[in-house]
Amino acid sequence: MELFDNLALGFGVAFTFQNLIYALVGCLLGTLIGVLPGIGPVATIAMLLPATYALPPVSALIMLAGIYYGAQYGGSTTAILVNLPGESSSVVTVIDGYQMARKGRAGPALAAAGLGSFFAGCVGTLILAGFAAPLTELAFKFGPAEYFSLMVLGLIGAVVLASGSLIKAIGMIMVGLLLGLVGTDVNSGVARYSFDIPELTDGIGFIAIAMGVFGYGEIISNLAKPDEEREVFTANVQGLWPTREDFKAMLPAVMRGTALGSALGILPGGGALLSAFASYTLEKKISLKKGEIPFGQGNIRGVAGPESANNAGAQTSFIPLLTLGIPPNAVMALMVGAMTIHNIQPGPQVMTSNPELFWGLIASMWIGNLMLIVLNLPMIGIWIKLLTIPYRWLFPAIVLFCAIGVYSENNNTFDVWMVGIFGIVGYAFYKLGCEPAPLLLGFILGPMMEENLRRTLLLSRGDWSVLLSRPISASLLAITLLLIIIVTLPAIKAKREDVFVED
């Protein structure tokens, strides 16, 4: 009964006129920018984060959550119509979605992605609501030692689940941790790694790194691609509704994708991305029915399954953020930044100290998913037209918007220069094949890890064995060690590389 009371409180908050408007604005803005090729949820939220400064905390987080859903939905639209994934977890949607578009079935492909995402989003939110309270009770048993061990597990998980080279993922984590050290030492008050630059004594701005690496970096990499590579099937979107046979094929795939995504989304480091790949791999292993189109040639299961898994994983990734205060992926790291900006300390105390925010955000997820279905499927023509806007007009506007947004944070031109520098760094990462998401996790978790480790050693009077003498801390470190051993085994290493191959 307590769960229903909490949800009633959440819907009471989410259904206020102000919060409904912000949820709608978030969904529209997210879809608007997310539909642009190469600009996914991370870049979208990073660019639009300054717009939430003046809002109340609940409205700000509801709007950012709406941006998250909208950007993800837009990513599948781009993947199907342009053969370019709008975000990393839409990579597998490209394979069959684009082939459906080439055969004149872009409408059913878009509808399968939308309906699958809506169902999975609702189930994922229900799981979040059900597990939030018990996990929060567990989180209250965590001390500094447990939080430090949990963050170590999170960073190792980010390395294990990052696509591409393990060495590069470790390198990106280390760069993020080092960037997090820049600023003033909390205990001694001494500036460190600031190189006598006054602006760096407060540390490198979170917005500057996020906007630079993800926003400007993505823009530069997109500008490097010729327009001829992009083929948009604007004329081929006619009937939107899938046929009865499509629904028969879609339904089991959506169910399987939702279950897989809900479980894998909780994992640190990219559960939503891994779940999309895992769902597509699972669908390919299930034998084709008589007359069914092969995978890679326009099978609707190859769109519905991964999109459901992706959205379910996105919803359940809120569980470690809201209950433990630990961001499991780059988008959740941005949400931690947003909460910190609004003077909200992420963690288990949010549920008790600010229940309106906690349950209002959860309730708004249902509303946001419903808004996306109602708004996006009838308005698909508008998003298609947006894809035909020449890049030479579009990107200067985005660059200007980012510059204004980052300047408005501190009214400081130094931040604008920092965004430009990190934009070049982000493009260098792209060219080197380094995934930048672990960097953001390292940057966010680094200072938190340092603070909790110092507290632990202070309480234990410098005795490191306290990390192993406390049962929860020891268990988390044991899981971390097990992960490291497993991922270094040759057979597992080869299998891991196969999972992230889309062809």
N, C-alpha and C positions, 0 to 999 in steps of 0.2 A: 504493500500500500504506500510505503514511503516513496518508492520510485514514481508512482502515479502523482503523488503530491508534488514531488520535485519537478516532474514534467509539466504539471499544471502551472507551476510557478514560471517555468521556462517559457511556455507558450504565452503566458500573460505578458512577459517581457518582450518576446519576439513579435507578438501581434500588435504592439503599439504602432501608431501611424509612422512615427519617426523611424523606428527600427525596420519596419516593412519597406520604407522608402530607401533606406541605406542598403538593405539586402538586395532590392531591385537594382539600385545603382551599381552595386558591387558585381552582380551577375552580368549586367549590360557592359560595364567597363571591362570586366574580365574576358567576356566573349569577344568584345571589340578588338582588344589587343592580342588575346590568345589565338585568334583566328589568323593573325599575321604569321607567315612561315618563319619558323626558327625562334619565335618569342613565346616561351612557355610560362607556366605559373610563377616560377621563381623570378624571372625577369619582370613579369607583369606586376607582381606584388612589390618587388624592389623599387620599381619606377613609381608606383602609386602610393607607397607608404607615407610620404610626406603629406599627401592629401588628407590623411586621417588625424593629423596632429591636433586640429582644433575641435575634433569630435569628442563626445563622451566615450569612455572606454568601451562600454558594451556595444554602442553603435559602430565604433571603429573596428572592433574585432568581428562583428557581424558582417560589415562591409568587406573586410579582408577575406573572410571565409567565402563570401559571395564571389569575390574576384578569383579565388582559388578554383571554385567549381566552374565558373565561366571560362577561365583560361584553359582548364582541362578539356572542357567541351569543345572549345575553339580549336584545340590541338587535333582532335579527331577530324574536324571539318577540313582542316588544311591537309591532313594526311590523306584523306579520301579524294579530295578534288585536285590537289597540286602535287601529290607524291612526295611531299615534304612533311615530316612529323613536326607539329607545332611544339611538341615537348618530347622528352626522352621516352616516356612510357607509351607514346603513340607510334613508336618505331614499328612495332609489329602490326599495327592497324593499317599501315601503308601497304603491306604485302597483298592482302586480299581486298581491302577497301578501294584502293586505286584501280585494281583490275575490274572491280564491279562498276566503277565510274566509267572506265573505258568501254564497257559493254552497255552503257546507257542505264545502269542500275545504281547511280549515285544516290538517288532518293532513298531506296530501301536500306542502303549501307548507312546513310546518315541517321535514318530512323532507328536502325538496329543499335547503333552507337548510343543514341540519345535515350532510348527506352531501357537498354541494358544498364547504362550509367545511372538512370533514375532508380531502377529497382535495387541495384547494388548499393547506391548511396543511402537509400532508406534502410536497408538491412544493416549496413555498416554503422549507421547512426544509432539504430536500436541496440546493437552490440555495445557501442560506446556508452549509451545510457545505462545499460545493465551492468557493465563491468566497472564503471567509474567509481561508484561508492565503495565496493570491496577493496579495489586497488588503492583508493585514497586512505582507507583504514590501515592497509599494509604500509603505505608510504610514511605514516606517522611514526613507525618504528625505525625509520631510517635516521641515522646520525651522520656526521661529516664523513666517517670512514666508509659507510655504505654508499653515500652519494658519490664519493671519489671512485669507488670500485665500479659503481653503475656507469659512470661517465667513461671510465676506461673500457668497459664492455661495449658501450655505445660507439666509441671511436674505432675499436677493433671490428665491430660489426659493420661499420661504415666502410672499412677497408675490404672486408670479406665480400660484401654485397655490391661494391662499386663495380661497374662494367669496365672492362679493359684491364690494363696491367696492374698487378698488385703493388709493384714497386712505385709506379706513378701515383697510385692512390695513397700509399704511405707517405710519399713525398708531399702530396697536397695537404694531408693532415698536418704534417710537420710545419709546413709554411703557414697554415692557419694558426697553429699553436704559437709560432714565433711572432706573428702579427698581433696576436692577443696579448703578448707581453709588453708591447709598446705603450708607454704612458707613465703614470706615477705609481710607485709601489704603495699599496694600501697601508701596510704596516709601518714602513719607515718614512713614507712621504717623499722619497727621493725619486727624481725623474730617471727613467731607464730607457735606453734605446731611442731617445727622442732626438739625438744628434744636435742638441742645442736649438731645435726648432720649437718656438713657444707653442705653436698650434698642436704639436704632437704630445705635449705633456698631459693632455687629457685622453690620449690614446687615439688610434685611427678610428674614424667614424664608421659605424656599422653600415649606414646608408651609403657612404662613399664606396666601400668594398662591394656591397651587394649590387648597387647600380652600375658600378664600373665593370666588374667581372662578368655579371650576368646581362646587364642592360646594354652598355656600350660594346662589350665584347661580342655579344650576339649580333648587334647591328653591323659591326665591322666585318664579321665573318659572312653575314648575308650579303653585304655590298660586294664582297669578293667573288660572289657567284654571278655568272652572266644570266640575264633575263631569259635567254633562249632555253635554259635548263628547265624552266617552269612551264608546265602545260596545265591550264585550268579548264576543267570541263563544265563551263557555265551553261552551255546549251543543252547538256545531257541530263540536267536535273528536272524531271517532270513529275511522275507519280512518287509521292513520298512514302506511302503506306506499303509495308511488306506484304507479300501474298500469304495465303494460309500455309503453304509449304515452307515459306521462310520462317513463319512463327513456330512451326513444328521443329525445325532445325535449330532455331535460336534459343528456345526455352530451356532445353537441357544445358546448352553452352553457357547461358546467363547464370543458371543455378550453380554450375561447376565453377565458373569464374568468380562468382560472388563469394562462395565458400573459401576458395583458394586465396582471394584477395583479402578477405577479412582476417585470415590467419597470418598471412605474410606481411600485411600492412603494419603490424605492430613492431616488426623487426627493425632495428636501427640501420640507417644507412641507405635506404632506398627500397623499402618493402613494396611500394606501389609499382615501381619499375620492374622489380624481380617478378612480382605476381603477374604482370602483363605477359612477360616472356614465358613464365611457367604455364600460364593458361593456354597460350598458343601451342606450346610443346605438348601439353596434355590433349588438346583438341586434335592435333595431328596424329597422336598415337591411337585415337579412337577410330576404328575402321569406318570407311565411307559407306553410306547406304547406296543402294542401286540407283543410278542416275544422278547421284550427288556430284557437284562440281568439285574437282580436286583442289587441294589447298595450294595457294599461290596463283590460282586462276580465277579467283572471285568467289570463294566459299564464304557465305554469310556468317558461319560459325567462327571464322577467323577474324571477324570484326566484333561480333557480339560478346564472345568469351573474354578476349583481352581487355576490351573497354569496360566490361563489368568488373573484372578483377582489378583494373586500374582504379576505378572509382571506389570500390569497397576498401581497397588498401589505403586510399587517400583519407577516407573517413576514420578508419581504425588507427591511422597514424596519429590522430589527436589523443589517443588513450595515454601513451607515455608522456605527452606534453602536458595534458590537463591534470593527470594524477601524480606524476613524479617531477614535472618541471623539466624533463629531458627531451630535447627535440630529436626525433628519430631520422629526420631528413632535412634538406635545405629549406623547404617551404616552412616547416615547423620552426626552424631556426629563425626565419624571418618573423614568424608569429611571436617567438620569444622576444625578439627585438621590439616588436610593436607593443607587447605587454609591458616591457621595461620602460619604454618611452612614456607610457601612461601610468608609471609608478605602480605597476602590479607585479608582484613577485611570483613567477610561475612556480607551481608546486601544489602539494596537497592542501595547503591552507586556503587556496582560492575557493574550494568548495564550501568551507565553513565561514570564511571571512567575507566572501563576495558571491553568495549563491545565485543572485540575480544574473551576474555575468556568466557564471559556470553553466547554469541550466538554460539561460537565455541563448547562449551560443549553440548549445546542443540542439535546442528546439528550432533555432534559425536554420540549421542544416537541412531539416525536412522542407522547410519553406523555400530555401534556396534551390534545392533539387527540383521542387515542383515548378518554381518560377522558370527554371531553365527549359523544362519541357514545354511549358505554355508559351514562353517567349521565343525560343530558338527555332523550333520546328516550323511554325508559321512564318518566321522572319528569315528563313534560310536564304531567300533571294537577296536580302540586304547584305548578309555576310559574304555571299558569292561575289556581289558587286565590289565589295571592299577588297577582295583578292585581286581585282583587276586594276587597282590604283597603282601607277608606276612607283617603283621604289625611290626614284629620285625626288618625288614629292613627299613621300611618307616618312622617310627616316630623318630628314632635317627637323620635322615637327617633333618626333620622338626625342631626338637629341636635345632640342630646346626645352621640352617639357621636363626631361631629367635634370637639366642644368638648373632650371627654376626651382624644381622640387628640392634638390640637395642644398641650394643656396638658402632656401626658406627655413631650413632646419636651424642654422646658427647665424644667418646673415653674414656669411664669411666666404669670400672668394677662394680661400685656400681649399675648401671642400670641393669646389668645382674643379680645381686643378687636380685634386686627388682622384676624382671620378675619371677624369681624362687619362691619368696615369694608369689607374687600374683597368680602364677599358683596353689600353694597349697590352697590359699584362694578361687580361682575359683572352684577347685574341691570340697572344703567344701560347697560352694554354691550349686553345682550340687547335692551333697548328701543330703543337707537340703531341696532340692526342691525350691530354690530361683532362680528366673530368673535374670541374671546379667545385662541385657540391661538397666533397669532403673538406675542402679549404674552409668553407663557411661554417661547417660543423666544428672544425678545429678552432676557428676564431671565436665562436660562441661558447663552446665548452671549455676552452683553455683557461680563461680567467676563473671560471666556476670550479674547475678541477684544482687549480692552484690554491684558491681560497679554502676549499674543503680539506685539501691535504695539509695545509698549514694549521687549520683548526684541529685536525686529527692529531698531528704531532705535538701541538701545544697542549692538548688535553692529556696526551700520553707521555708528556715530557720527553719527546724525541724518540720514543720507542716505536720502530716501524712494525714490530710484530703484532701491533693492535689490529692491523689490516687483516691478519690471518686468524687472530684469536676471536674476533666477532663473527658469529655463524653466517649472517646474511652477507657480510663483506667477503668472507672466505669463499662462500658459494659463488658469488658473482665473479671473483677472480679465477675460480676453478673453471667456470664456464668460458671465461675469456681465454684461458690457457688451452682448453679443449678446442675452441674455435681455431686458434693459431695452429695447433697440431693437425687438425682435420684439413684445413685449407692448404697446408704445406705437403700433404700426401699427394704423390704423383697422380693417382687415379682420380682423386677429388679435384685436383687442379685442372686436369684435362676436361672433366665433366663441367666444371664451372665455366671454362672458356666456351664450351658448346652451348650452354644455356643462353649466352648473350650473342649468339649468331642468329641473325633473323632469316637467312636464306636456307 
